[in-house]
């Protein structure tokens, strides 16, 4: 049985991934969120026959102290084979980059970049104890596109992309394999029909494939080393 930790389980993508993994079966899912209420709602959405494989952990996985606390809990519960890092925020604009306050600059970088470092730093030692372990992060296409009035999102996303590449290059023989799924589009709800967007459920299904096989065969997904780029489906 595979054991998977999903951070950001209270988000649309995180919650969908948890449900998708549990529906697949033969998996134990540790779901973490800062919100006890969102985890409770997620548990209600899990069919009763799957709930024994669902473990909710309340905590801030993107904070150095919180990530360490979650890692200690995971270790006590037997460890994991895979960690999925889902952090960040949705669409965000705040005018020109030079007009941002120092507090806003720091807050966005903490949420969209530092959180990924804190999580990886806490989970790598645990993952290194399992053979063929995997660390997966979720990123955005803003990493490739300078976005006027939302430039800090581009900076943070590009930093996350480089963080992934460096983690991959610095891997020791016992470290987990590192993959970042870069969603190169806005993410909409399940019922969204906008061809330029990708649904949260579609992202979750690709993440599920990566978690279980380390790759995906979707036609709208391109792989380049440790980076996996997901584009909207055309036609």
C-alpha distance (Angstrom), angle and dihedral (degrees) to the residues before:
residue distance angle dihedral
X1 . . .
X2 3.80 . .
X3 3.82 119.2 .
X4 3.81 117.5 -150.0
X5 3.81 132.0 -175.7
X6 3.82 115.8 -153.0
X7 3.80 118.3 -167.7
X8 3.80 118.9 -160.9
X9 3.79 90.0 33.2
X10 3.80 89.7 157.0
X11 3.81 91.9 64.6
X12 3.81 124.3 89.4
X13 3.81 93.6 -105.9
X14 3.80 94.5 39.3
X15 3.79 93.6 50.2
X16 3.79 92.1 46.1
X17 3.80 90.8 50.0
X18 3.81 91.9 51.3
X19 3.81 91.5 51.4
X20 3.81 92.2 44.4
X21 3.80 92.9 51.3
X22 3.80 93.1 47.3
X23 3.81 91.7 48.6
X24 3.80 89.0 54.9
X25 3.79 90.6 59.0
X26 3.81 133.8 -151.7
X27 3.80 90.0 76.0
X28 3.79 138.0 105.0
X29 3.79 113.5 -146.3
X30 3.79 124.4 -157.7
X31 3.81 107.2 -163.0
X32 3.78 119.3 -165.3
X33 3.79 130.8 -170.9
X34 3.78 138.1 152.2
X35 3.81 87.8 -123.3
X36 3.79 119.6 77.7
X37 3.82 88.3 -170.9
X38 3.80 93.8 56.2
X39 3.79 91.7 48.8
X40 3.80 89.6 50.1
X41 3.82 89.8 51.6
X42 3.79 90.3 48.4
X43 3.79 91.5 51.3
X44 3.82 89.7 52.9
X45 3.81 89.0 53.4
X46 3.82 91.2 54.8
X47 3.83 113.4 90.6
X48 3.83 111.8 -109.8
X49 3.80 92.7 -115.8
X50 3.83 90.4 58.7
X51 3.81 99.4 45.8
X52 3.81 94.8 90.1
X53 3.82 86.5 66.8
X54 3.82 93.2 50.4
X55 3.81 121.1 88.0
X56 3.81 119.2 -178.3
X57 3.81 119.0 -153.1
X58 3.80 119.0 -173.9
X59 3.80 112.6 -149.5
X60 3.78 147.1 100.7
X61 3.80 104.1 -88.2
X62 3.80 91.1 -178.8
X63 3.79 94.9 59.8
X64 3.82 120.7 83.2
X65 3.79 94.0 -127.5
X66 3.80 94.2 38.9
X67 3.81 93.4 48.5
X68 3.81 90.8 50.5
X69 3.81 90.9 50.4
X70 3.81 91.6 50.2
X71 3.81 90.9 47.4
X72 3.82 90.2 52.8
X73 3.81 90.2 51.5
X74 3.80 91.3 49.1
X75 3.78 90.7 50.7
X76 3.81 90.8 51.5
X77 3.81 89.6 50.5
X78 3.80 92.9 54.0
X79 3.79 106.3 -86.1
X80 3.79 132.9 -95.1
X81 3.80 140.9 -99.2
X82 3.80 96.0 -148.7
X83 3.81 139.2 22.1
X84 3.81 122.3 -160.9
X85 3.80 116.0 -159.9
X86 3.81 114.4 -152.9
X87 3.80 113.7 171.4
X88 3.77 139.5 137.7
X89 3.77 137.1 65.3
X90 3.78 138.2 -81.0
X91 3.78 126.2 -110.4
X92 3.80 110.1 -19.7
X93 3.78 133.2 175.7
X94 3.78 130.1 175.9
X95 3.78 108.8 161.1
X96 3.79 128.0 -102.4
X97 3.76 119.2 -1.5
X98 3.82 94.3 -122.7
X99 3.81 90.3 54.5
X100 3.82 94.1 60.2
X101 3.77 116.9 111.7
X102 3.82 118.2 -121.7
X103 3.82 89.1 -113.3
X104 3.80 93.0 53.6
X105 3.81 91.7 46.5
X106 3.80 90.8 52.4
X107 3.80 95.1 43.6
X108 3.81 94.5 53.5
X109 3.81 93.9 44.6
X110 3.81 90.3 48.0
X111 3.79 92.2 51.5
X112 3.79 98.7 40.7
X113 3.81 104.7 31.3
X114 3.80 115.3 9.8
X115 3.81 89.6 50.9
X116 3.81 89.8 62.2
X117 3.80 91.7 50.7
X118 3.81 92.8 47.6
X119 3.81 91.8 49.7
X120 3.81 94.9 46.5
X121 3.80 91.6 46.2
X122 3.80 91.6 53.8
X123 3.82 98.4 41.7
X124 3.81 103.3 41.0
X125 3.84 94.2 76.8
X126 3.82 90.9 52.9
X127 3.80 94.5 44.8
X128 3.80 90.5 48.9
X129 3.82 88.8 67.2
X130 3.81 91.9 64.1
X131 3.81 122.8 69.9
X132 3.81 116.3 -120.6
X133 3.80 92.0 10.0
X134 3.79 121.7 168.9
X135 3.81 137.2 -147.2
X136 3.80 114.8 -161.8
X137 3.81 126.8 -175.7
X138 3.78 130.2 -172.0
X139 3.80 117.9 -133.5
X140 3.80 139.2 168.8
X141 3.78 139.0 -119.1
X142 3.81 89.8 -115.9
X143 3.80 83.8 88.0
X144 3.82 88.2 76.2
X145 3.80 99.7 36.9
X146 3.83 127.6 66.3
X147 3.81 101.9 -135.2
X148 3.82 115.5 -157.0
X149 3.82 112.0 -137.9
X150 3.80 89.5 11.4
X151 3.80 98.1 54.4
X152 3.78 95.2 133.5
X153 3.81 89.5 64.1
X154 3.82 88.7 56.4
X155 3.80 91.6 47.9
X156 3.81 93.5 48.8
X157 3.82 93.2 44.6
X158 3.81 91.5 49.5
X159 3.78 89.6 48.7
X160 3.79 90.7 51.6
X161 3.78 90.6 50.2
X162 3.81 90.6 53.3
X163 3.80 90.6 45.3
X164 3.79 88.6 57.4
X165 3.79 92.8 48.7
X166 3.80 92.8 49.1
X167 3.81 92.8 47.3
X168 3.80 87.2 52.4
X169 3.82 94.0 47.7
X170 3.82 92.6 47.1
X171 3.80 95.4 49.6
X172 3.77 117.3 134.8
X173 3.80 122.0 -150.1
X174 3.81 90.0 -91.5
X175 3.79 99.9 42.2
X176 3.80 120.0 103.9
X177 3.76 122.0 -98.9
X178 3.82 109.1 -100.4
X179 3.82 125.5 -139.3
X180 3.80 131.4 169.2
X181 3.79 119.9 -160.0
X182 3.80 106.6 -151.2
X183 3.81 111.6 -159.7
X184 3.79 103.9 -151.4
X185 3.81 97.0 -161.3
X186 3.76 143.2 42.9
X187 3.80 114.3 -73.2
X188 3.79 116.9 -126.9
X189 3.80 134.7 -178.0
X190 3.77 122.6 -77.6
X191 3.81 92.8 -94.1
X192 3.82 95.2 49.8
X193 3.80 113.2 126.9
X194 3.82 98.3 -177.3
X195 3.82 104.7 126.8
X196 3.80 90.9 -147.6
X197 3.81 92.8 60.4
X198 3.80 135.1 66.7
X199 3.78 122.9 -139.4
X200 3.79 122.0 -121.6
X201 3.81 88.9 -121.4
X202 3.82 92.0 55.1
X203 3.80 90.1 52.2
X204 3.80 89.9 48.5
X205 3.80 92.1 51.9
X206 3.81 91.8 53.0
X207 3.81 90.5 47.1
X208 3.81 89.0 51.2
X209 3.81 90.9 54.7
X210 3.80 91.1 49.1
X211 3.81 92.3 47.8
X212 3.79 92.6 53.3
X213 3.81 102.4 34.5
X214 3.80 106.8 15.0
X215 3.81 90.8 -120.4
X216 3.79 144.5 51.4
X217 3.78 131.9 -134.9
X218 3.83 96.8 -155.8
X219 3.80 113.3 138.1
X220 3.82 92.5 -135.0
X221 3.80 93.3 55.1
X222 3.81 126.3 87.7
X223 3.81 123.8 -165.3
X224 3.80 124.1 -150.3
X225 3.80 112.4 171.4
X226 3.79 109.3 -66.7
X227 3.82 92.1 -7.4
X228 3.81 124.3 86.6
X229 3.81 114.9 -169.8
X230 3.82 118.0 -156.0
X231 3.81 116.2 -162.5
X232 3.82 129.2 -174.2
X233 3.79 114.7 -87.3
X234 3.78 113.8 -103.8
X235 3.77 125.6 -146.0
